[in-house]
Amino acid sequence: MAYDALVESVELIRTGAATPVRRLSRRRRFAPMSVDVGRDFAVTAFARRGVGCVLYETHVLALRKGLWVLLGGGGGGGDDALLADRPGWVPGFGRWISHATVLVSSEVHTVTVAGRRIAVPWHGRPVVAWTDRRPPRWTTLIGPLPRSISRPRPGSSGRAAR
């Protein structure tokens, strides 16, 4: 049984943290991995059990009239509307939401991006989101002191219209 990306992403946004899951199985087919929430946008990351593999999926969401709306991201199969006519253009999608997954060592507890503190999950791959053209400067915290300042240079990143 597949998971509902919107429902699970909203729950991850609400709780703000992922509980460690060591492996996926027939009973446990997905696991929340990371979340970054901005003022009116968010990016969530999940592991999903595929056929003979584990897939990594990200989902980009925007806050519209108090409700989270799934904009894109992720991977895997489509739904019944996959081949339907596309919807009319939705006003207000003038910006882009970019995101990246960064890998940090076990000594790093927090990543600070654009004033947001993101707790590093057990797997060391927090997802980082931004709406500017360039990635923001981010700081990794080892214990109580900042140790490095840089810009994310992910191997893979994504963008979704907002």
C-alpha positions as CSV (number, residue, x, y, z in Angstrom):
1,M,0.0,0.0,0.0
2,A,1.5,3.4,-1.1
3,Y,1.5,6.4,1.3
4,D,-0.4,9.6,0.7
5,A,2.4,12.1,0.1
6,L,0.2,15.2,1.1
7,V,-1.2,13.6,4.2
8,E,2.1,12.3,5.4
9,S,3.9,15.5,4.5
10,V,1.4,17.6,6.5
11,E,1.9,15.3,9.5
12,L,5.7,15.6,9.2
13,I,5.3,19.4,9.0
14,R,3.0,19.3,12.1
15,T,5.3,17.2,14.2
16,G,8.5,18.8,12.9
17,A,10.7,15.7,13.3
18,A,11.0,12.2,12.0
19,T,11.3,9.1,14.2
20,P,14.2,6.8,13.3
21,V,13.2,3.9,11.2
22,R,16.0,1.4,10.4
23,R,14.4,-0.6,7.6
24,L,11.3,-0.8,5.5
25,S,9.3,-4.0,5.1
26,R,6.0,-5.2,3.7
27,R,4.3,-3.7,6.8
28,R,6.3,-0.5,6.9
29,R,6.5,0.6,3.3
30,F,7.6,4.3,3.9
31,A,9.3,6.4,6.5
32,P,9.5,10.2,7.0
33,M,13.1,11.3,6.9
34,S,13.3,15.1,7.1
35,V,11.4,18.4,6.8
36,D,12.2,22.1,6.3
37,V,9.4,24.6,6.8
38,G,9.6,28.2,5.7
39,R,7.1,31.0,6.2
40,D,4.7,29.7,3.4
41,F,6.6,26.7,1.9
42,A,8.0,23.4,3.0
43,V,9.9,20.4,1.7
44,T,9.5,16.9,3.1
45,A,11.6,13.9,2.4
46,F,10.6,10.2,2.7
47,A,12.1,6.8,2.1
48,R,9.7,4.5,0.3
49,R,10.0,0.8,-0.3
50,G,10.0,-0.1,-4.0
51,V,10.3,-3.4,-5.9
52,G,13.7,-4.7,-4.6
53,C,14.9,-1.2,-3.6
54,V,14.4,1.7,-1.3
55,L,13.5,5.0,-3.0
56,Y,14.2,8.6,-1.7
57,E,11.4,11.0,-2.4
58,T,11.0,14.7,-1.7
59,H,7.8,16.7,-1.8
60,V,7.4,20.5,-2.2
61,L,4.4,22.1,-0.5
62,A,3.0,25.7,-0.3
63,L,0.7,27.2,2.2
64,R,-2.5,28.4,0.4
65,K,-5.3,30.0,2.5
66,G,-4.2,28.1,5.6
67,L,-3.9,24.7,3.8
68,W,-0.8,22.9,2.6
69,V,-0.9,22.2,-1.2
70,L,1.4,19.7,-2.8
71,L,3.3,21.3,-5.7
72,G,5.6,18.6,-6.9
73,G,8.7,16.7,-6.3
74,G,9.0,13.0,-5.4
75,G,9.1,10.1,-7.7
76,G,7.3,6.8,-8.4
77,G,4.0,6.1,-10.1
78,G,1.3,8.5,-11.1
79,D,-2.4,8.6,-10.1
80,D,-5.6,8.5,-12.1
81,A,-5.1,12.1,-13.2
82,L,-1.8,11.3,-14.8
83,L,-3.1,11.5,-18.3
84,A,-5.9,14.1,-17.7
85,D,-5.8,17.6,-19.2
86,R,-3.6,19.9,-17.2
87,P,-5.3,22.5,-15.0
88,G,-5.5,26.2,-15.8
89,W,-2.6,28.3,-14.6
90,V,-2.9,29.1,-10.9
91,P,-2.2,32.8,-10.0
92,G,0.6,33.4,-7.5
93,F,3.1,30.8,-8.8
94,G,5.7,33.5,-9.5
95,R,8.5,32.1,-7.4
96,W,10.4,28.9,-7.3
97,I,11.0,26.7,-4.2
98,S,14.4,25.0,-4.4
99,H,15.6,22.3,-2.2
100,A,18.6,20.1,-1.5
101,T,19.6,17.2,0.7
102,V,22.9,17.7,2.5
103,L,24.9,15.0,4.2
104,V,26.5,16.0,7.5
105,S,28.6,14.0,10.0
106,S,27.3,12.6,13.3
107,E,28.8,15.5,15.2
108,V,26.4,18.0,13.6
109,H,23.2,18.4,15.5
110,T,21.6,21.4,13.8
111,V,21.7,23.2,10.4
112,T,20.6,26.8,10.4
113,V,19.3,28.2,7.1
114,A,17.8,31.6,6.5
115,G,17.1,31.9,10.3
116,R,15.5,28.5,10.5
117,R,17.0,25.8,12.7
118,I,16.7,22.4,11.2
119,A,17.4,19.4,13.5
120,V,19.6,16.8,11.8
121,P,17.8,13.5,11.7
122,W,19.4,10.2,12.7
123,H,20.5,9.5,9.1
124,G,22.4,12.8,8.7
125,R,20.5,14.0,5.6
126,P,18.4,17.1,6.4
127,V,16.5,18.6,3.6
128,V,17.0,22.3,3.1
129,A,14.6,24.6,1.2
130,W,14.9,28.2,-0.2
131,T,13.0,30.6,-2.4
132,D,15.8,32.9,-3.6
133,R,17.7,32.3,-6.9
134,R,20.8,31.2,-5.0
135,P,21.0,28.8,-2.1
136,P,21.2,30.6,1.2
137,R,24.2,30.6,3.5
138,W,23.9,27.9,6.1
139,T,25.6,27.1,9.3
140,T,26.2,23.7,10.8
141,L,26.3,23.5,14.6
142,I,28.4,21.0,16.4
143,G,27.2,21.2,20.0
144,P,26.5,24.8,21.0
145,L,29.0,26.5,18.6
146,P,28.8,27.2,14.9
147,R,31.6,25.4,13.1
148,S,31.2,26.1,9.4
149,I,29.3,28.4,7.1
150,S,28.7,27.6,3.4
151,R,26.1,27.2,0.7
152,P,24.6,23.8,0.0
153,R,26.1,22.2,-3.1
154,P,23.9,19.1,-3.4
155,G,24.5,16.3,-5.8
156,S,20.8,16.4,-6.4
157,S,18.3,19.2,-5.9
158,G,14.9,20.0,-7.1
159,R,12.7,22.9,-7.9
160,A,8.9,23.3,-8.0
161,A,6.8,26.2,-9.2
162,R,5.2,28.1,-6.4
